[in-house]
Amino acid sequence: PSLLQLPLSGVSKTFFIALQQVVKNTCFREKGDFLALDLGGTNFRVLLVKVSDNGKQKVEMENQIYAIPEELMRGSGSELFDHIAECLANFLEKLGIKNQKLPLGFTFSFPCQQTKLDESILVSWTKGFKSHGVEGRDVVSLLRKAIKKRGDFDIDIVAVINDTVGTMMTCGYDDHHCEIGLIVGTGTNACYMEEMRHLELVEGDEGRMCVNMEWGAFGDDGTLDDLRTDFDREIDAGSLNPGKQLFEKMISGMYMGELVRLILVKMAKEDLVFKGHTTPDLLTTGHFQTSFVSAIENDKSVEGLVSVEKVLRGLGLDPSGEDCVATQRVCQVVSTRAAHLCAATLVSVLRQIRDNKAAERLRTTIGVDGSVYKNHPQFARRLHKMVRRLVPDCDVRFLRSEDGSGKGAAMVTAVAYRLATQHAERQRILDALRLSREQLLEVKRRMGEEINRGLAKESHDQATVKMLPTYVRSTPDGTEHGDFLALDLGGTNFRVLLVRVRGGKRRSVEMHNKIYAIPQEAMQGTGEELFDHIVHCIADFLEYMGMKGASLPLGFTFSFPCHQNKLDQGILLKWTKGFKATGCEGEDVVSLLKDAIHRREEFDLDVVAVVNDTVGTMMTCGYEDPLCEVGLIVGTGTNACYMEEMQNVELVEGDEGRMCVNMEWGAFGDHGELDDFSTEFDRAVDDCATNPGKQRYEKMISGMYLGEIVRNVLLEFTAKGLLFRGKLSERLKTRGIFETKFLSQIESDRLALRQVRSILQHLGLTSSTCDDSILVKEVCSVVARRAAQLCGAGLAAVVDKIRQNRNLSKLKITVGVDGTLYKLHPHFSSIMHETVRDLAPQCEVTFLQSEDGSGKGAALITAVACRIRDAGQR
């Protein structure tokens, strides 16, 4: 069981317990020593359960029963738990194990609300308990506090369960068909294995979960009013909890004797028995005990009547033979009604299980415990007979729990202890991927250092963050106008765009574009062939737009590694993304494009700017918001740019104004700056990449790698038996199979666990469970959160640098953002924003999502360059 969840639902306060059916099969793997504490009445037991596994599972138990004095049952809660702790210490001392810290399972048989396996909030006392200061509080915390106060021993309280669940678990150990637990003793209750799909208050819809019914409260809403008698109402009125546990008051041992007493008093007053006489004992509440009912009904005629006479004389009565027969008959009627009511509700549970399984005939076992069921001579037989009469299509076996609920609690504890150990191991692994605020501040500081190294001429060559000048010297000011062409080349398709920019009060940007394919032979042929194809597509676009022969300024988004010495020049350093056209590397791509235009001799274009997609994003958002001076891409890759003071850009002459710097920050960490934040999973991803040792920051952040980090974590979990039952699928072993889009889908708040499981099935994990889905979701969350925080730390360094450049105590700035990870992941953007706010508190940062940064941005850069050029000519 990974979790106990007990939210309230309906009149009966139905509680849900995450003790799934797998527990009954799992517990056979457990071994070790476990303590159990069984509290549910005036006595409680402490048990030591030894589970050994020498080829065959063996369970040995030692136990001690302790009394709870009545003054503690109704006195102070702290004194009650001090008494329990004292008895526990006594037990440990007797067995010589006081110095051992053993795991303990706590059977606490009162209505509780649970959200965790080791937390149980008492809703209300029952069974005559009224200790004050306990209702509404966690009983595990109260017990821990009492143990800590003593200071002479320590235990690990792993699980708290209800006695009904403990009974089912105990009997389930011996009979795997056991899926119902029933208690009929001082109180009464039942639990059973319900289909997860029916438990709307618990996340997940696969497998089964044990439901603790708390059926003693059945009827508290008036459902049983037509079956309740004046005697039932009188018992309720005189109880400690009037109006509550009405079903329990018609069935359980705490009230059965009292019901008989009230009936006898009524009959005596009406001169039907005892010649109309009563005695003080007969008139005293609680003096006719339920054990008397068992004694009176024990055996047949003569012996039974002897028991009746003995009981009645003990109450100061002088019964006749007829009085004894009448009293015996009253006992039979009361106990029979209790057995039949219990049977009727049990039948509802059996029908529910049968319908869940869509079985024509159900074969199941009910684990039963409780003094009434065990000690009353006829109760069990009447219960069995009525159940079989009401559901003839169910083969029901009743299995008495001989070891009480303590053994069940110990077994749940054994499973929970193993699962807690596994959980701790999983968290230990995931903790390496969790970054503290101090670590993020250190990332910010190191990024700041690398920014300065990249800007300085002396250290530029050694810097990992290259801080490349873009020769873009201004963001849009709103006066730009005219028609501009833009080319967007970054993959196997490229776009040609016509962008109409209108300035003034009604400023707007209107775009028309057409997408063209680049054939494989052009990608891998000669440079001339590639650029001739590009120019052919431009000509086709101009004709399509009715602008054949026009000469327009052009901006070229060229998303390959380039070195720039001016705005309209880009020296290709290296082809990537499958391009291999010869004669291009080391050449100016603007010159190659112009040469191709001249070869065609149809039109002329003024190539004004070669730009990077990050700069395009900044410019696009800058047109909407003049405060936008930072561009950020978080998609397949990641990069950032910003407006730097010219005096700091040492690679370019001049100190006046500002220039946009393309940071190329994906390479941050390539000289070991991130080694102490890097994990074994990052190293595994880097080792298998096409560029090992390069782009280390990008590999911890961007969409191209996050899925692969998750896959490596899942492999580690599975290898350690912490996930997928330790069984790997061949598909999960395949590099790149866990796509980053799965992270976005899995982390979507709208996605049910069943849909998470369908993604896992796509990965060949056909036997994955709900718990597996929850864990995979957690891994995705941790990896994505770290990526967003690392990105936020880098961005915090950038905005703080701008603030310091300008000697401002407070900076107000906008960041233009683009990229699939930022746009599509359900939580990435909010975590990144939160990180920037936290790490750069003196900067008020607004984030503006870019639409079509790489196309529109290139045109806007061209428009700004034309504005500046025209102004210079004037």
C-alpha positions, -999 to 999 in steps of 0.1 A, spaced: 0 0 0 14 34 -10 -11 54 9 -41 54 32 -68 77 21 -99 81 42 -120 111 30 -155 114 43 -184 104 20 -221 102 27 -238 93 59 -217 63 67 -184 83 65 -170 58 41 -133 57 44 -109 46 17 -78 27 26 -50 22 1 -44 -15 10 -47 -28 -25 -53 -65 -32 -17 -68 -42 -8 -65 -5 -22 -99 2 1 -114 -24 30 -91 -16 32 -98 21 46 -132 15 79 -116 5 83 -99 38 106 -110 66 117 -95 99 104 -86 133 74 -63 136 54 -49 165 16 -45 166 -6 -26 189 -43 -36 189 -66 -10 205 -103 -13 201 -120 -19 234 -115 -21 272 -84 -44 267 -56 -39 242 -29 -62 230 8 -57 222 23 -82 198 57 -91 185 53 -108 151 84 -126 136 82 -133 99 108 -156 86 114 -169 51 135 -201 49 120 -213 16 86 -213 33 69 -183 50 66 -187 88 49 -163 112 55 -166 150 38 -143 175 42 -134 211 16 -111 227 4 -96 260 -30 -83 269 -33 -51 290 -64 -35 305 -75 1 301 -91 14 333 -125 31 329 -112 64 343 -87 65 314 -114 56 288 -133 87 299 -105 109 312 -76 128 297 -64 117 262 -28 123 271 -31 100 302 -46 73 280 -17 74 255 8 76 284 -8 44 297 -5 27 263 32 38 261 38 24 295 23 -10 286 44 -10 254 76 -3 274 66 -32 298 62 -56 268 95 -46 252 113 -50 285 99 -84 291 111 -96 257 145 -79 261 140 -58 229 137 -23 244 169 -11 228 157 -21 193 139 3 171 112 -19 155 85 -9 130 50 -9 146 15 -13 131 -12 3 151 -47 -12 150 -70 17 161 -106 6 158 -125 38 159 -139 60 131 -109 79 117 -100 101 87 -68 92 70 -47 108 43 -15 88 49 -6 54 61 9 67 93 -16 94 102 -52 89 115 -74 117 127 -101 104 152 -135 115 140 -154 103 170 -150 79 200 -173 49 201 -176 18 223 -178 38 255 -146 57 251 -148 95 258 -112 105 265 -111 143 259 -86 161 237 -83 132 212 -112 138 187 -100 158 157 -64 149 164 -39 124 149 -37 94 172 -3 84 158 12 118 168 -3 114 203 13 80 207 46 92 194 45 121 218 38 98 248 67 76 238 90 105 233 80 119 267 92 86 283 125 86 265 134 50 274 126 34 241 119 43 204 98 27 177 89 34 141 51 37 137 47 28 101 10 21 97 -23 27 114 -52 5 104 -87 -4 115 -93 -38 131 -117 -48 103 -89 -44 78 -65 -62 101 -89 -91 103 -92 -93 65 -54 -92 62 -49 -119 88 -74 -142 72 -61 -133 37 -28 -147 47 -43 -181 51 -70 -179 23 -63 -158 -7 -100 -157 -16 -106 -135 15 -117 -101 3 -141 -91 31 -134 -84 68 -162 -84 94 -162 -75 131 -191 -83 154 -180 -77 190 -182 -47 213 -189 -28 181 -194 -38 145 -179 -29 111 -169 -43 78 -145 -37 50 -141 -52 15 -120 -49 -17 -137 -24 -40 -128 -16 -76 -107 15 -79 -129 28 -107 -158 32 -83 -138 52 -57 -143 87 -70 -126 103 -40 -93 86 -47 -71 92 -78 -66 63 -101 -91 38 -116 -72 5 -119 -70 -24 -95 -88 -26 -62 -86 -9 -28 -98 -19 6 -128 2 17 -134 5 55 -171 9 55 -177 22 91 -211 7 87 -220 12 124 -232 46 113 -257 31 88 -291 46 96 -278 78 112 -297 97 84 -330 79 92 -327 51 68 -335 25 95 -362 45 113 -390 21 101 -371 -9 116 -360 7 149 -381 0 180 -388 21 211 -362 0 228 -336 10 202 -346 47 206 -343 43 244 -308 28 242 -297 56 218 -311 83 240 -292 70 270 -259 65 251 -228 86 251 -234 95 214 -272 99 208 -282 98 171 -249 82 161 -239 46 153 -276 35 151 -269 3 132 -242 -7 156 -266 -1 185 -290 -27 170 -263 -54 165 -232 -52 186 -222 -67 219 -221 -33 237 -258 -30 234 -273 -65 230 -276 -72 267 -290 -37 273 -317 -43 247 -327 -75 265 -328 -56 298 -351 -29 285 -375 -55 270 -376 -74 303 -383 -42 323 -411 -33 299 -426 -68 302 -423 -67 340 -440 -34 341 -469 -48 321 -471 -78 344 -460 -102 318 -430 -116 337 -416 -117 372 -452 -112 386 -448 -76 377 -418 -71 400 -386 -53 391 -353 -49 411 -328 -22 414 -303 -43 394 -328 -50 366 -335 -12 364 -298 -3 363 -282 4 329 -255 -21 319 -264 -47 345 -277 -72 320 -245 -80 301 -242 -94 266 -223 -123 280 -256 -132 299 -273 -135 265 -246 -159 253 -249 -180 285 -287 -181 283 -287 -192 247 -259 -217 252 -271 -253 246 -306 -266 247 -336 -267 272 -325 -277 307 -290 -263 308 -301 -232 291 -329 -226 317 -304 -232 345 -283 -204 331 -313 -182 328 -324 -188 363 -288 -181 376 -286 -148 357 -320 -137 368 -314 -145 404 -281 -126 402 -303 -96 394 -323 -101 426 -353 -117 408 -372 -148 418 -381 -162 383 -406 -189 376 -400 -215 349 -422 -195 325 -401 -164 333 -370 -183 323 -385 -194 290 -397 -159 283 -363 -144 290 -346 -170 269 -370 -162 241 -362 -124 244 -325 -132 241 -331 -153 210 -352 -126 193 -326 -99 200 -296 -119 189 -314 -133 159 -324 -98 148 -287 -87 152 -275 -117 131 -301 -111 104 -294 -74 102 -257 -82 99 -264 -108 72 -286 -83 52 -259 -57 50 -232 -83 43 -253 -95 14 -252 -60 -1 -214 -62 0 -214 -96 -16 -237 -85 -44 -214 -54 -50 -184 -77 -54 -202 -101 -76 -215 -73 -99 -180 -58 -100 -166 -91 -112 -196 -96 -135 -196 -132 -122 -226 -155 -124 -215 -172 -92 -191 -156 -67 -167 -176 -46 -153 -156 -17 -142 -157 19 -151 -135 48 -126 -131 76 -145 -126 109 -136 -116 144 -153 -102 175 -166 -115 208 -203 -118 197 -194 -138 166 -170 -160 185 -187 -164 219 -224 -164 212 -236 -200 207 -260 -193 178 -250 -160 162 -225 -173 137 -249 -201 125 -278 -177 121 -256 -152 102 -243 -179 79 -277 -194 72 -293 -160 64 -265 -149 41 -267 -182 21 -305 -178 20 -303 -142 6 -275 -149 -19 -278 -185 -31 -255 -176 -61 -225 -169 -38 -203 -196 -23 -193 -179 9 -167 -192 34 -166 -177 68 -131 -178 83 -126 -170 119 -96 -149 127 -78 -167 155 -50 -142 158 -71 -111 160 -64 -80 140 -29 -77 155 -13 -101 131 -30 -83 102 -16 -50 114 19 -64 117 16 -78 81 4 -44 68 33 -29 86 57 -54 71 46 -44 36 44 -7 44 79 -9 59 93 -23 27 74 2 6 86 30 29 122 18 24 116 18 -14 101 52 -13 131 66 6 154 51 -20 134 66 -48 134 100 -31 172 97 -25 177 92 -63 153 121 -72 169 144 -46 199 146 -69 177 163 -94 162 187 -69 179 220 -66 179 242 -35 176 280 -36 213 282 -26 223 260 -56 202 281 -80 218 313 -67 252 297 -74 241 288 -110 230 325 -114 264 337 -101 284 314 -124 263 324 -154 271 360 -145 308 352 -145 306 335 -179 287 364 -194 315 388 -184 341 363 -197 323 361 -230 320 399 -234 357 405 -226 381 404 -256 408 388 -234 388 359 -221 363 355 -250 380 325 -265 380 306 -233 344 315 -223 317 289 -227 290 315 -231 302 332 -263 282 364 -262 283 369 -300 276 404 -313 246 405 -336 250 440 -349 213 446 -341 216 480 -323 180 489 -316 146 474 -309 115 487 -328 103 521 -318 70 520 -337 79 543 -365 90 514 -388 71 510 -420 73 494 -454 72 460 -471 99 435 -463 108 400 -473 120 374 -448 136 340 -453 134 314 -425 159 286 -430 165 261 -402 154 227 -414 142 205 -442 114 231 -449 119 268 -452 95 298 -455 94 329 -476 74 357 -460 61 391 -471 58 413 -440 40 447 -443 48 469 -414 26 500 -408 38 527 -384 21 555 -366 -11 554 -345 -26 525 -365 6 505 -366 3 468 -375 22 439 -390 6 419 -418 22 387 -430 19 364 -460 40 333 -463 45 301 -482 64 270 -471 88 252 -495 105 219 -492 142 215 -497 150 182 -516 176 159 -502 198 164 -532 199 202 -526 207 197 -489 236 174 -497 247 186 -531 266 218 -539 261 252 -523 252 266 -556 224 241 -561 211 248 -526 210 286 -530 197 284 -566 168 264 -552 162 290 -525 162 318 -550 138 298 -573 114 296 -543 117 333 -537 109 340 -573 79 317 -571 67 335 -540 70 370 -555 50 358 -586 24 342 -562 21 376 -544 19 395 -577 52 412 -571 74 398 -598 106 418 -603 101 438 -571 132 448 -551 126 447 -514 148 448 -482 152 412 -469 159 397 -435 174 362 -434 168 340 -404 196 314 -407 195 290 -378 229 274 -381 261 283 -362 275 315 -377 301 341 -369 291 377 -376 312 408 -381 283 429 -393 245 427 -395 244 417 -432 271 390 -430 271 355 -415 300 331 -419 287 296 -417 309 277 -391 293 242 -396 263 226 -411 239 208 -387 204 191 -389 213 169 -419 226 197 -442 259 189 -460 259 212 -491 295 217 -502 313 250 -506 294 268 -478 312 262 -446 335 292 -439 316 313 -465 293 343 -460 258 330 -465 246 365 -476 271 365 -504 261 330 -515 224 342 -516 233 373 -536 253 353 -560 224 330 -567 201 361 -572 224 375 -597 227 342 -616 189 342 -620 188 378 -633 151 382 -626 150 405 -595 173 421 -570 170 420 -532 186 441 -506 198 416 -479 199 438 -449 202 414 -420 212 378 -410 196 369 -377 193 342 -351 159 330 -341 164 342 -305 170 377 -317 140 374 -339 119 365 -309 131 396 -290 124 419 -319 89 404 -325 80 410 -289 98 444 -289 73 456 -315 44 448 -291 62 460 -260 90 487 -261 103 473 -227 113 440 -244 151 438 -244 156 401 -238 148 371 -261 146 335 -249 141 303 -267 132 271 -248 122 245 -273 142 217 -289 172 237 -278 176 268 -257 193 302 -261 190 338 -250 199 373 -262 197 407 -247 206 444 -253 241 449 -239 259 483 -234 283 488 -263 311 497 -238 309 461 -225 309 444 -260 347 444 -264 346 424 -296 331 454 -315 346 489 -316 326 518 -302 312 526 -268 280 544 -277 245 529 -274 236 492 -272 238 460 -292 219 428 -290 242 400 -279 235 364 -289 246 345 -257 247 310 -271 241 300 -235 235 263 -243 272 258 -240 273 271 -204 289 242 -183 311 229 -211 342 237 -189 328 221 -158 307 250 -144 277 227 -138 295 195 -128 285 197 -91 248 201 -102 250 174 -129 237 139 -121 245 104 -133 215 107 -156 228 139 -172 262 122 -177 244 92 -194 225 115 -218 257 135 -226 278 104 -232 253 91 -258 248 124 -275 262 133 -309 282 161 -292 295 147 -259 309 173 -235 291 201 -255 260 222 -248 258 209 -212 234 236 -200 211 229 -230 211 192 -222 197 199 -187 170 222 -199 158 218 -235 131 196 -250 156 176 -270 170 160 -238 144 160 -210 126 129 -222 159 111 -223 168 122 -187 134 108 -176 141 75 -194 174 71 -177 158 77 -143 131 52 -151 158 26 -161 176 32 -127 143 28 -108 134 -4 -126 169 -19 -122 166 -14 -85 131 -30 -84 114 3 -75 93 5 -106 74 -17 -131 80 -46 -107 116 -46 -118 108 -57 -154 122 -36 -182 105 -34 -216 128 -35 -247 113 -3 -260 122 16 -228 158 5 -234 157 24 -267 174 58 -267 151 87 -275 119 66 -272 106 87 -242 98 119 -261 97 152 -243 61 157 -255 52 128 -231 64 150 -202 39 177 -212 11 151 -216 19 132 -184 21 164 -163 -11 179 -177 -35 184 -148 -63 172 -171 -47 138 -177 -61 109 -158 -37 82 -146 -53 58 -171 -40 81 -199 -6 81 -183 -7 43 -184 -16 44 -221 16 63 -227 35 36 -207 18 9 -227 30 26 -259 65 22 -244 59 -16 -241 51 -14 -203 18 -33 -206 17 -45 -170 23 -11 -154 1 -2 -125 -16 29 -112 13 33 -87 38 31 -116 19 59 -133 20 81 -102 57 75 -99 64 82 -136 45 115 -132 66 124 -102 98 117 -122 86 139 -151 77 166 -126 111 166 -109 130 167 -142 109 194 -158 110 215 -126 148 214 -125 149 224 -162 126 254 -155 146 265 -124 180 262 -142 166 283 -171 152 308 -146 185 310 -128 203 318 -161 177 344 -170 179 360 -135 216 365 -142 208 383 -175 182 407 -161 203 415 -131 232 423 -154 211 447 -174 199 464 -141 235 467 -129 246 481 -163 221 509 -159 229 515 -121 192 510 -113 178 499 -79 148 485 -97 145 474 -133 113 470 -153 118 448 -183 101 424 -207 114 390 -219 101 378 -253 98 340 -252 93 313 -278 98 275 -280 76 244 -277 87 234 -242 78 269 -228 45 270 -247 33 234 -244 45 222 -210 17 228 -184 40 240 -156 74 250 -171 66 287 -177 51 293 -142 81 276 -124 106 296 -145 88 329 -138 87 321 -101 124 313 -101 133 346 -118 112 366 -93 129 348 -64 165 351 -77 163 386 -91 139 404 -67 151 439 -78 138 432 -114 102 434 -123 101 410 -153 72 406 -177 71 376 -200 56 380 -235 50 349 -256 62 354 -292 42 344 -322 63 336 -352 95 352 -339 118 336 -365 99 350 -395 83 382 -384 114 390 -363 137 389 -393 115 413 -411 113 437 -381 151 436 -377 153 446 -414 128 473 -408 147 487 -378 180 485 -398 163 504 -427 150 531 -403 184 536 -388 201 536 -423 175 561 -437 179 583 -407 217 583 -411 214 592 -448 192 622 -439 
